[in-house]
């Protein structure tokens, strides 16, 4: 005997299924209606074709012709204040947590506070930023200047991130892992620069050898550690963003201050001639990401517009930072 199916029940079931399907589609990986911190100024970079690469020690930057579409890039490195705003917003959104873990580096083995992704955050479980309370050490174990500590702390009584020194608000955020730079970009629906975008912007539309106002380098034009590799400078540290002249595109500190994470995985033979908007999204055997621009404690050769470097995604000490792009 066939039972008559209630049409109202069928309708309710269909509505429920459609609603669940829509909700699944809407599950975001990042909050909605989030705007970049107002202090971040984006510069328009026109489309163009340029010669990417040059002579490097690793012989990993062949000269190739690359075409880049127009994009915007932050005129300065992301600052402590700007990253602080991200952390507080991300904490409210359930993206991050603060944990204490044992870390080992040239300073020794000790317990330190770390910010980790959690919940719906990208790369949940990975470290975004280390508080770097020691200021860091050289690879030889020499303590570096205390101004190289992270200037962001967490107030557990108010559950908010705070600046430890307001005079460092405009210094570039440091101790940022690649995951922490990537999470910042995703939170605000922007991106990290591709390596090709970074180099194109650094050259300033004039094929500059160094990303300064005129392509030459001196201690008056960038925050770096001289011309000789491996020199220990106990007084070295980053400086407020925009402290040195901008390049012809109006971009500050593309060379020196802090290394800048890029989107690409590193490969010594990725680039080919006549590429258009290249991006290496395939990890190599060691899955290192590109970083560019040198830093306050690296020598002049690392500041060349075509000099390449890379590191593991979970690295990031007192001379690692980033800037963002909008395509």
C-alpha positions in Angstrom: 0.0 0.0 0.0 1.5 3.4 -1.1 1.6 6.1 1.5 0.8 9.6 0.4 3.8 11.9 0.9 3.1 15.3 2.5 4.0 18.0 0.0 4.6 20.5 2.8 7.2 18.2 4.3 9.0 17.8 1.0 9.1 21.5 0.6 10.6 22.0 4.0 13.2 19.4 3.3 14.2 21.0 0.1 14.5 24.4 1.7 16.7 22.9 4.5 19.0 21.2 1.9 19.3 24.3 -0.2 20.0 26.4 2.9 22.7 24.0 4.1 24.3 24.0 0.7 24.4 27.8 0.6 25.8 27.9 4.1 28.6 25.5 3.1 29.4 27.7 0.1 29.6 30.7 2.4 32.0 29.3 4.9 34.7 31.9 4.6 38.4 31.5 5.1 38.6 35.2 6.1 36.2 37.7 7.6 34.1 39.9 5.4 34.1 43.7 5.1 37.6 44.0 6.4 39.6 47.0 5.2 43.3 47.5 5.2 44.6 49.6 8.0 44.2 53.3 6.9 47.9 54.0 7.3 48.8 51.6 4.4 49.2 53.6 1.2 49.2 51.7 -2.1 51.2 52.9 -5.1 50.0 52.2 -8.6 52.6 50.3 -10.6 52.0 50.4 -14.4 52.1 47.3 -16.6 55.3 46.8 -18.5 58.0 44.5 -19.8 61.4 44.5 -18.3 64.6 42.5 -18.1 64.6 40.4 -14.9 67.7 39.0 -13.4 71.4 39.7 -13.4 74.7 38.2 -12.3 74.5 36.6 -8.8 76.9 34.5 -6.8 74.5 31.5 -7.0 74.0 32.0 -10.7 70.3 31.7 -10.1 69.0 34.9 -11.8 69.2 34.5 -15.6 68.4 37.6 -17.6 64.9 37.0 -19.1 62.2 39.3 -20.5 59.2 39.4 -18.3 55.9 41.2 -18.7 54.0 42.4 -15.7 50.3 43.5 -15.5 49.5 46.7 -13.6 49.2 46.3 -9.8 49.4 48.2 -6.6 52.0 47.7 -3.9 52.3 49.2 -0.4 54.7 52.1 -0.5 56.3 51.0 2.8 56.9 47.8 4.7 54.1 46.7 7.0 54.7 48.3 10.4 54.3 47.1 14.0 51.1 49.2 14.4 49.6 47.8 11.2 50.4 44.2 12.2 49.1 44.9 15.7 45.7 46.0 14.2 45.7 42.7 12.2 46.4 40.6 15.3 43.6 42.2 17.3 41.1 41.8 14.5 42.2 38.2 13.8 42.0 37.4 17.5 38.5 38.6 17.6 37.7 36.6 14.5 39.0 33.4 16.1 41.9 33.2 13.7 44.8 33.1 16.1 45.9 32.0 19.6 48.8 32.9 21.8 50.9 30.0 23.1 54.2 29.5 24.9 56.6 27.1 23.4 60.2 26.1 23.7 62.3 27.5 20.9 65.9 26.9 20.0 68.0 29.4 18.0 71.6 30.8 18.2 70.6 32.5 21.5 70.0 29.1 23.0 66.9 27.2 24.1 64.1 29.1 25.9 60.4 29.5 26.3 58.8 32.3 24.3 55.3 33.5 23.3 54.2 32.7 19.7 51.1 33.6 17.7 49.6 30.6 15.9 46.8 30.2 13.4 43.7 28.4 14.6 40.1 27.8 13.6 39.3 28.9 10.0 42.6 30.7 9.6 44.9 29.9 6.7 47.6 27.3 7.6 46.0 26.8 11.1 48.6 25.4 13.5 51.5 27.3 12.0 53.4 30.1 13.7 52.6 33.6 12.4 54.9 35.6 14.6 57.3 35.1 17.4 57.5 37.8 20.1 61.3 37.7 20.0 61.8 39.0 23.5 65.6 38.4 23.4 66.3 40.7 20.4 68.0 37.7 18.7 71.5 36.5 18.2 73.9 36.2 15.3 74.6 32.7 13.9 77.7 32.7 16.1 75.6 33.3 19.2 76.4 37.0 19.7 73.5 38.9 21.3 72.1 41.5 18.9 70.9 45.0 19.8 67.9 44.9 22.1 66.0 47.2 19.6 65.7 44.0 17.4 63.1 42.5 19.8 59.5 42.3 18.7 57.6 45.4 19.9 54.3 43.6 20.0 53.1 42.0 23.2 49.9 40.3 24.4 48.0 41.6 27.5 46.4 38.5 28.9 44.2 40.5 31.3 42.5 42.4 28.5 43.1 39.7 25.7 44.6 42.3 23.4 47.8 42.8 21.6 49.7 46.0 22.5 52.8 47.9 21.5 55.5 47.7 24.1 57.0 51.0 23.0 54.9 53.6 21.1 58.0 55.1 19.5 58.4 51.8 17.6 54.9 51.9 16.0 56.3 52.9 12.7 59.1 50.4 12.6 58.7 47.4 10.3 57.1 44.4 12.0 59.8 41.7 12.4 60.0 38.1 13.6 57.2 37.4 11.0 57.2 33.9 9.5 56.0 33.4 5.9 52.7 32.1 7.3 52.2 35.3 9.3 52.8 37.5 6.2 50.5 35.3 4.1 47.7 35.4 6.8 47.9 39.2 7.0 47.4 39.4 3.2 44.5 36.9 3.2 42.8 38.6 6.1 42.6 41.8 4.0 41.9 40.1 0.6 45.3 41.3 -0.8 48.4 39.3 -1.6 52.1 39.0 -1.1 54.0 40.2 -4.1 55.2 37.7 -6.6 59.0 37.7 -7.0 58.6 39.2 -10.4 56.3 41.9 -9.2 58.8 42.7 -6.4 61.7 43.0 -8.7 59.8 45.1 -11.3 58.7 47.5 -8.5 62.2 47.6 -7.0 63.7 48.6 -10.3 61.5 51.7 -10.4 60.8 51.5 -14.1 64.5 52.5 -14.8 66.3 49.1 -14.5 68.1 50.2 -11.4 70.8 48.1 -9.9 69.8 49.0 -6.4 66.2 50.0 -5.4 67.1 53.5 -4.3 66.3 56.9 -5.6 68.9 56.7 -8.4 70.1 53.1 -8.4 73.3 53.8 -6.4 73.8 52.6 -2.8 75.2 54.3 0.3 74.5 54.3 4.0 72.5 57.5 3.4 70.1 55.6 1.0 69.4 52.4 2.8 69.6 50.6 6.1 72.1 47.8 5.5 75.4 46.5 6.9 78.1 47.7 4.5 79.9 46.0 1.6 81.6 43.1 3.3 79.7 39.8 4.1 79.7 38.4 7.6 80.5 41.6 9.5 79.0 41.6 13.0 77.5 45.0 13.9 76.3 45.0 17.6 74.6 48.4 17.0 72.6 47.3 14.0 68.8 47.3 14.0 65.8 48.2 11.7 64.6 51.8 11.5 61.2 53.5 11.0 59.8 52.8 7.5 60.3 55.7 5.1 63.5 56.9 6.7 65.4 56.8 3.4 64.7 58.2 0.0 62.0 56.5 -2.1 62.8 54.8 -5.5 61.3 56.3 -8.7 58.0 54.5 -8.1 57.7 56.1 -4.7 58.5 53.0 -2.8 60.6 53.0 0.4 63.0 50.5 1.9 62.9 48.0 -1.0 66.5 47.5 -0.2 67.6 47.0 3.5 65.7 47.4 6.7 64.0 44.0 6.7 63.8 41.1 4.3 60.5 41.0 2.5 58.6 37.7 2.0 57.2 37.0 -1.5 54.5 34.6 -2.6 56.7 32.3 -4.7 58.4 29.1 -3.9 62.1 29.4 -4.7 63.6 27.7 -7.7 67.0 28.4 -9.2 65.7 27.6 -12.7 62.1 28.7 -12.6 62.3 31.8 -14.8 62.0 31.6 -18.6 62.1 34.2 -21.3 58.9 36.1 -22.4 57.0 35.0 -19.3 53.8 36.9 -18.4 53.1 37.5 -14.7 55.1 34.4 -13.5 54.4 32.9 -10.2 56.2 29.7 -8.9 53.5 28.0 -7.0 55.2 24.6 -7.0 57.3 23.8 -3.9 60.8 22.5 -4.5 62.4 19.7 -2.6 62.9 21.9 0.5 59.8 24.0 0.0 61.5 27.3 0.6 59.8 30.7 -0.1 61.5 33.7 -1.7 62.6 36.7 0.3 64.0 39.8 -1.3 65.7 43.1 -0.5 68.3 42.4 2.1 68.1 43.8 5.6 69.8 46.0 8.2 72.3 43.2 9.0 73.1 42.1 5.5 75.7 43.4 3.1 75.2 45.4 -0.1 75.2 42.5 -2.6 71.9 41.3 -1.1 70.3 44.6 -1.8 70.7 44.4 -5.6 67.3 44.5 -7.3 67.9 41.1 -8.9 69.6 39.4 -5.9 67.6 36.3 -4.8 67.3 34.6 -1.4 65.0 32.1 0.2 64.1 30.5 3.5 61.8 28.0 5.1 58.2 29.2 5.8 58.6 28.7 9.5 61.7 30.9 9.7 61.5 34.6 10.5 63.6 36.5 13.0 64.6 40.1 13.8 65.1 41.0 10.1 62.1 39.4 8.4 59.1 41.5 7.3 57.0 42.1 4.3 54.8 44.4 2.2 51.6 43.6 0.3 50.2 44.0 -3.2 46.7 44.4 -4.7 46.1 43.0 -8.2 
